[in-house]
């Protein structure tokens, strides 16, 4: 994070590095203040879900409609960051959440679809997953991971 501990929602999405002042592989302690500013899950209503258990050893913290930070519970390290519709930064200065899939494919020829896993990826670039809406019309989530 920067000196003011602010999240930059326009910063580029950088595979294997991070985004918006958040760095992959960093320890959860580095983001204690940021995470504590996220809202909490109300178990009775399930509204404003901000904390999720992804597996017994992975926990995610969500800033609603903006991003999800997924940490390994055993090491405390940030393993994945998923950006959603409120994050305005771009991947490779051209791909962003909300844009039509067809437009993204025209702008990035390496963008391919994995039919088995049902997501898009950038051929030759590890650690990037692009998820579309149910009809494959537009980009719903961009994830980077270690």
C-alpha positions as CSV (number, residue, x, y, z in Angstrom):
1,X,0.0,0.0,0.0
2,X,1.1,3.6,-0.4
3,X,2.1,5.9,2.5
4,X,-1.6,6.8,3.1
5,X,-2.8,3.2,3.0
6,X,-5.2,4.1,0.2
7,X,-6.4,1.7,-2.4
8,X,-6.0,3.1,-5.9
9,X,-8.9,1.8,-7.9
10,X,-7.5,3.1,-11.2
11,X,-4.1,1.4,-10.9
12,X,-3.1,-1.2,-13.5
13,X,-3.6,-4.9,-12.9
14,X,-0.2,-6.5,-13.0
15,X,0.1,-10.3,-13.3
16,X,2.3,-11.9,-10.6
17,X,2.8,-8.5,-8.9
18,X,-0.5,-6.9,-7.7
19,X,-2.8,-4.0,-8.2
20,X,-3.9,-0.7,-6.6
21,X,-1.1,-0.8,-4.0
22,X,-1.8,-4.4,-3.0
23,X,1.0,-6.9,-3.7
24,X,0.7,-10.7,-4.2
25,X,2.7,-12.8,-1.8
26,X,2.5,-10.0,0.9
27,X,1.6,-11.0,4.4
28,X,-1.9,-10.3,5.7
29,X,-0.4,-8.2,8.4
30,X,0.4,-5.6,5.7
31,X,-3.3,-5.2,5.0
32,X,-4.7,-5.3,8.5
33,X,-5.9,-1.7,8.3
34,X,-7.4,-2.1,4.8
35,X,-9.2,-5.3,5.6
36,X,-10.6,-4.0,8.9
37,X,-12.3,-1.2,6.9
38,X,-14.3,-3.8,4.8
39,X,-17.8,-4.4,6.0
40,X,-18.6,-7.7,7.8
41,X,-20.9,-10.6,6.9
42,X,-24.3,-10.6,8.6
43,X,-25.0,-14.3,9.0
44,X,-28.7,-13.8,9.7
45,X,-29.3,-12.0,6.5
46,X,-26.2,-12.9,4.4
47,X,-26.1,-9.3,3.3
48,X,-22.9,-7.4,2.5
49,X,-20.8,-10.5,2.4
50,X,-17.2,-9.5,3.0
51,X,-15.5,-12.6,4.5
52,X,-15.6,-16.1,2.8
53,X,-14.0,-19.4,3.4
54,X,-12.8,-20.6,0.0
55,X,-11.3,-23.9,1.4
56,X,-10.2,-25.0,4.8
57,X,-7.0,-23.1,4.3
58,X,-8.0,-20.1,2.1
59,X,-10.0,-17.1,3.3
60,X,-11.2,-14.2,1.2
61,X,-11.9,-10.6,2.2
62,X,-14.2,-8.7,-0.1
63,X,-14.6,-5.0,-0.6
64,X,-18.1,-5.2,-2.1
65,X,-18.3,-5.0,-5.9
66,X,-14.6,-3.9,-6.0
67,X,-12.2,-6.7,-5.1
68,X,-11.6,-9.9,-3.2
69,X,-8.2,-10.6,-1.5
70,X,-7.6,-14.4,-0.9
71,X,-5.0,-15.4,1.7
72,X,-3.5,-18.7,2.6
73,X,-4.4,-19.3,6.2
74,X,-1.2,-21.3,6.9
75,X,1.3,-18.8,5.6
76,X,-0.7,-15.6,5.8
77,X,0.3,-14.7,2.2
78,X,-1.9,-13.1,-0.4
79,X,-2.4,-15.7,-3.1
80,X,-5.1,-14.2,-5.3
81,X,-6.7,-10.8,-6.0
82,X,-10.0,-10.7,-7.9
83,X,-11.3,-7.4,-9.3
84,X,-15.0,-6.6,-9.9
85,X,-17.0,-3.9,-11.5
86,X,-16.0,-1.0,-9.3
87,X,-12.3,-1.5,-10.0
88,X,-11.4,0.7,-13.0
89,X,-7.7,-0.3,-13.6
90,X,-6.8,-2.2,-16.7
91,X,-4.8,-5.3,-17.6
92,X,-2.2,-4.6,-20.2
93,X,-3.6,-1.1,-20.6
94,X,-6.6,-2.5,-22.5
95,X,-8.7,-5.1,-20.7
96,X,-11.0,-4.2,-17.8
97,X,-14.0,-5.5,-16.0
98,X,-17.3,-4.6,-17.7
99,X,-16.0,-4.5,-21.2
100,X,-17.5,-6.8,-23.9
101,X,-15.6,-10.1,-24.4
102,X,-15.6,-9.6,-28.1
103,X,-13.9,-6.2,-27.7
104,X,-11.3,-7.7,-25.4
105,X,-10.6,-10.5,-27.9
106,X,-10.0,-7.9,-30.6
107,X,-7.7,-5.9,-28.4
108,X,-5.7,-8.9,-27.1
109,X,-5.2,-11.7,-29.6
110,X,-3.8,-14.0,-26.9
111,X,-7.1,-14.0,-25.0
112,X,-8.4,-17.6,-25.2
113,X,-11.2,-19.6,-23.6
114,X,-10.6,-22.8,-21.6
115,X,-13.8,-24.9,-22.2
116,X,-12.9,-27.4,-19.4
117,X,-12.4,-24.7,-16.7
118,X,-14.9,-22.3,-18.3
119,X,-12.8,-19.1,-18.0
120,X,-10.7,-17.0,-20.3
121,X,-6.9,-16.7,-20.0
122,X,-4.1,-14.9,-21.7
123,X,-2.0,-17.4,-23.7
124,X,1.6,-17.3,-22.5
125,X,0.8,-15.3,-19.3
126,X,0.5,-17.4,-16.2
127,X,-1.5,-16.2,-13.2
128,X,-4.4,-14.5,-14.9
129,X,-8.0,-15.7,-15.1
130,X,-10.8,-13.7,-16.7
131,X,-14.4,-14.7,-15.9
132,X,-17.4,-13.6,-18.0
133,X,-21.0,-13.3,-17.2
134,X,-23.3,-16.4,-17.8
135,X,-23.7,-15.5,-21.5
136,X,-20.0,-14.7,-22.2
137,X,-21.0,-11.2,-23.2
138,X,-18.8,-9.1,-20.9
139,X,-16.0,-9.5,-18.4
140,X,-17.3,-9.9,-14.9
141,X,-14.0,-10.6,-12.9
142,X,-10.3,-10.4,-13.6
143,X,-8.1,-12.4,-11.2
144,X,-4.4,-12.5,-10.7
145,X,-2.6,-15.1,-8.6
146,X,0.7,-16.5,-7.7
